[in-house]
Amino acid sequence: MHNRIDLGKFIEDQSNERYKSFIVLANILTFTEDIKEKIIDSVEGNHLDLIQIFKSNRELSKNIDVFDVDNLKSLLNQSDNNSEIIFVTGLDMIWNIWTDFEKNRFVKMIEKDTISSPFSNKLYCFFMIKDQYISQIELLNTYGKSRVVPIDKFIIRGTI
Protein backbone atom coordinates (compact mmCIF):
# COMPACT_ATOMS: atom_id res chain seq x y z
CA MET A 1 0.00 0.00 0.00
CA HIS A 2 1.38 3.41 -0.95
CA ASN A 3 1.71 6.43 1.31
CA ARG A 4 1.81 4.47 4.57
CA ILE A 5 2.43 6.56 7.68
CA ASP A 6 4.71 5.54 10.52
CA LEU A 7 2.56 5.99 13.63
CA GLY A 8 5.50 6.93 15.85
CA LYS A 9 6.74 9.58 13.45
CA PHE A 10 3.21 10.94 12.96
CA ILE A 11 2.68 11.28 16.72
CA GLU A 12 6.11 12.82 17.12
CA ASP A 13 5.29 15.38 14.40
CA GLN A 14 1.85 16.08 15.88
CA SER A 15 3.39 16.56 19.34
CA ASN A 16 5.30 19.53 17.94
CA GLU A 17 2.24 21.09 16.32
CA ARG A 18 0.26 23.94 17.83
CA TYR A 19 -2.93 21.95 17.16
CA LYS A 20 -1.99 18.43 18.18
CA SER A 21 -5.21 16.40 18.24
CA PHE A 22 -6.16 14.05 15.43
CA ILE A 23 -8.72 11.42 14.44
CA VAL A 24 -8.10 7.83 13.42
CA LEU A 25 -10.86 6.38 11.22
CA ALA A 26 -11.76 2.74 10.67
CA ASN A 27 -14.67 0.79 9.39
CA ILE A 28 -16.59 -1.39 11.79
CA LEU A 29 -14.99 -4.62 10.49
CA THR A 30 -11.36 -3.50 10.80
CA PHE A 31 -11.72 -1.65 14.08
CA THR A 32 -11.14 -4.63 16.35
CA GLU A 33 -10.00 -4.55 19.96
CA ASP A 34 -6.72 -6.17 18.87
CA ILE A 35 -5.97 -3.34 16.44
CA LYS A 36 -6.85 -0.64 18.99
CA GLU A 37 -4.72 -2.34 21.65
CA LYS A 38 -1.79 -2.76 19.26
CA ILE A 39 -1.84 0.96 18.43
CA ILE A 40 -2.29 2.07 22.03
CA ASP A 41 0.41 -0.33 23.26
CA SER A 42 2.87 0.86 20.60
CA VAL A 43 2.90 4.37 22.06
CA GLU A 44 3.45 5.50 25.62
CA GLY A 45 0.10 7.07 26.33
CA ASN A 46 -3.11 6.69 28.25
CA HIS A 47 -6.35 5.09 27.05
CA LEU A 48 -9.67 6.73 27.85
CA ASP A 49 -12.63 4.48 27.02
CA LEU A 50 -15.82 6.58 26.93
CA ILE A 51 -18.04 3.50 26.88
CA GLN A 52 -16.54 2.25 30.15
CA ILE A 53 -16.84 5.72 31.69
CA PHE A 54 -20.53 5.89 30.78
CA LYS A 55 -21.12 2.32 31.99
CA SER A 56 -19.57 3.08 35.36
CA ASN A 57 -21.34 6.42 35.90
CA ARG A 58 -25.10 6.09 36.17
CA GLU A 59 -25.73 9.85 36.16
CA LEU A 60 -23.69 10.28 33.00
CA SER A 61 -25.52 7.36 31.34
CA LYS A 62 -28.92 8.79 32.21
CA ASN A 63 -28.00 12.08 30.53
CA ILE A 64 -26.32 10.77 27.38
CA ASP A 65 -28.99 12.42 25.21
CA VAL A 66 -27.86 15.89 26.36
CA PHE A 67 -24.13 15.12 26.50
CA ASP A 68 -22.49 17.71 24.25
CA VAL A 69 -19.00 18.89 23.26
CA ASP A 70 -18.67 21.03 26.38
CA ASN A 71 -19.44 17.97 28.49
CA LEU A 72 -16.87 15.99 26.51
CA LYS A 73 -14.20 18.64 27.09
CA SER A 74 -15.01 18.63 30.78
CA LEU A 75 -14.82 14.85 30.93
CA LEU A 76 -11.50 14.80 29.08
CA ASN A 77 -10.03 17.40 31.41
CA GLN A 78 -11.34 15.64 34.54
CA SER A 79 -9.85 12.37 33.34
CA ASP A 80 -6.59 14.06 32.51
CA ASN A 81 -3.43 12.63 33.94
CA ASN A 82 0.27 13.16 33.48
CA SER A 83 0.36 11.42 30.11
CA GLU A 84 0.95 13.68 27.14
CA ILE A 85 -0.76 11.27 24.72
CA ILE A 86 -4.40 10.33 25.33
CA PHE A 87 -6.15 7.75 23.14
CA VAL A 88 -9.94 8.21 23.26
CA THR A 89 -12.22 5.36 22.20
CA GLY A 90 -15.98 4.94 22.34
CA LEU A 91 -16.81 8.36 20.91
CA ASP A 92 -19.08 6.75 18.30
CA MET A 93 -21.66 6.10 21.01
CA ILE A 94 -22.05 9.87 21.43
CA TRP A 95 -21.30 10.80 17.81
CA ASN A 96 -24.29 8.84 16.58
CA ILE A 97 -26.75 10.83 18.69
CA TRP A 98 -25.23 14.26 18.08
CA THR A 99 -26.82 16.67 15.61
CA ASP A 100 -24.75 18.07 12.74
CA PHE A 101 -24.37 21.25 14.80
CA GLU A 102 -22.79 19.32 17.68
CA LYS A 103 -20.63 17.29 15.29
CA ASN A 104 -19.37 20.55 13.81
CA ARG A 105 -18.54 21.81 17.31
CA PHE A 106 -16.51 18.64 17.89
CA VAL A 107 -14.62 19.14 14.62
CA LYS A 108 -13.87 22.77 15.58
CA MET A 109 -12.64 21.55 18.97
CA ILE A 110 -10.20 19.21 17.20
CA GLU A 111 -9.27 21.78 14.57
CA LYS A 112 -8.26 24.43 17.11
CA ASP A 113 -7.35 21.97 19.87
CA THR A 114 -9.47 23.69 22.49
CA ILE A 115 -9.74 20.63 24.74
CA SER A 116 -7.25 21.73 27.36
CA SER A 117 -5.70 25.05 28.14
CA PRO A 118 -4.09 26.86 25.19
CA PHE A 119 -0.71 25.52 24.11
CA SER A 120 -1.16 22.38 26.17
CA ASN A 121 1.29 19.55 25.68
CA LYS A 122 -1.59 17.06 25.47
CA LEU A 123 -2.13 15.18 22.23
CA TYR A 124 -5.57 13.58 21.89
CA CYS A 125 -6.09 10.77 19.39
CA PHE A 126 -9.77 10.01 18.81
CA PHE A 127 -10.61 6.59 17.35
CA MET A 128 -13.83 6.73 15.33
CA ILE A 129 -15.84 4.56 12.98
CA LYS A 130 -15.87 6.12 9.54
CA ASP A 131 -19.12 7.79 8.50
CA GLN A 132 -20.07 10.22 5.75
CA TYR A 133 -19.77 13.33 7.93
CA ILE A 134 -16.38 12.57 9.45
CA SER A 135 -14.94 11.29 6.16
CA GLN A 136 -15.42 14.73 4.55
CA ILE A 137 -13.49 16.62 7.20
CA GLU A 138 -10.24 18.23 6.14
CA LEU A 139 -7.90 19.07 8.99
CA LEU A 140 -4.26 19.59 8.05
CA ASN A 141 -1.15 20.07 10.11
CA THR A 142 1.65 22.48 9.21
CA TYR A 143 3.27 19.75 7.09
CA GLY A 144 0.11 19.62 4.98
CA LYS A 145 -0.71 16.13 6.28
CA SER A 146 -4.24 15.20 7.23
CA ARG A 147 -5.18 14.99 10.90
CA VAL A 148 -8.03 12.62 9.95
CA VAL A 149 -6.25 9.39 9.10
CA PRO A 150 -7.64 5.98 8.11
CA ILE A 151 -6.33 3.30 10.46
CA ASP A 152 -5.02 1.19 7.58
CA LYS A 153 -2.60 3.99 6.57
CA PHE A 154 -0.53 3.48 9.71
CA ILE A 155 2.58 1.36 10.05
CA ILE A 156 2.78 0.31 13.68
CA ARG A 157 6.19 -0.54 15.09
CA GLY A 158 7.35 -1.30 18.62
CA THR A 159 6.86 0.99 21.58
CA ILE A 160 7.76 4.60 20.91
Secondary structure, DSSP 8 states (H G I E B T S, - for coil): --S-EEHHHHHHHHHTSSS--EEEEE-TTT--HHHHHHHHHTSS-EEEEHHHHHHH-HHHHHTGGG--HHHHHHHHHHT--S-SEEEEE-THHHHTTS-HHHHHHHHHHHHHT-SSSTT-S-EEEEEEE--HHHHT---B-TTS-BSEEEGGGEE--S--
